[in-house]
């Protein structure tokens, strides 16, 4: 019961209200040139759980526009140029763009809401005490092309923050890791400043970096509906530019 209470408290945590982050995805391959993919991330919370709108550009005019919804009725939807379509598991775990180690699945993190969760132990992540949870993929996820059999998450015991995740193959091997590098306090809240996504098979890495933030936005009900992808959104004028660290 205590393990379930801790997990539910974390699921209800996060940035309060609706928010906006201007972001960069910096591709850092072991070999080859670095590339920067600018983007925008809006977030909020619906009855079923967190919901996000993500837009990422490839720097050459192509834009990926997605809605990511968690909870029982969760899913991923994308703007396909003329219509909105739901994204199947195999496509949700694919990179947003070739060379980027970030997928819709990585941003959505639906495994945090998978029903079969087990508190493994009190561990340490980046030198801090953290609860280690193992989430087993729901039936059919691996067979449908989801690619992952389980996920492990490390939740900071003090700040209720997600410090690290590991996406696991059927044999238990680690396929991808996520590390929260730093947080930034904006007003009275902390927002993610930097995070790393690393492909443990190729050792290629992509760094997520928030460059500006706006909190406590007034976003109307229903704005995160998949149909809203047909219309572009403009960044809020009140976004605070985050200092380079």
URNORQUI-V506291 format. One line per field, one symbol per residue. ss: DSSP state (2 for helix, 1 for strand, 0 for the rest). phi: phi as a letter, one per 30 degrees, with the letter a starting at -180 (. if undefined). burial: # if it has 16 or more other C-alpha atoms within 10 Angstrom, else .. A space follows every 10 residues. Layout:
ss: ???
phi: ???
burial: ???
This chain:
ss: 0222222222 2000000111 1111111100 0000111111 1111110011 1111111000 0011111110 0000111110 0001110022 2200100000 0012222202 2220001111 1111100111 1111110000 0222220001 1111110000 0111111100 0001111111 1111110011 1111111110 0000111111 1111111000 0000022222 0000000001 10000
phi: .ddddddddd dddjddidbb bdbbccdbdd bjddbccdab bcbabcedkd bbbbbbccib jdbcbbcbbc jdcdlbbbdc jbacbdcded ddcdeebejc dbceedddhd ddcddcbbdd accbbhicdb dccccdddei ddddjdibca bcbccedcch cdcabbccdd djddcbbbbd dacbdbicbc bdcbaccbdd dcidbbcdbd cabbchdccd eidcdedddd cdccdddddc ddddc
burial: ......#..# ...##..### #########. ....###### #####...## ########.. ..######## #..######. ...#.##.#. ####.##.## ######.### ####..#.#. ..###....# #######... ##...##### #######..# #########. ...####### #........# #########. ...####### #####..... ...#.####. ........## .#...
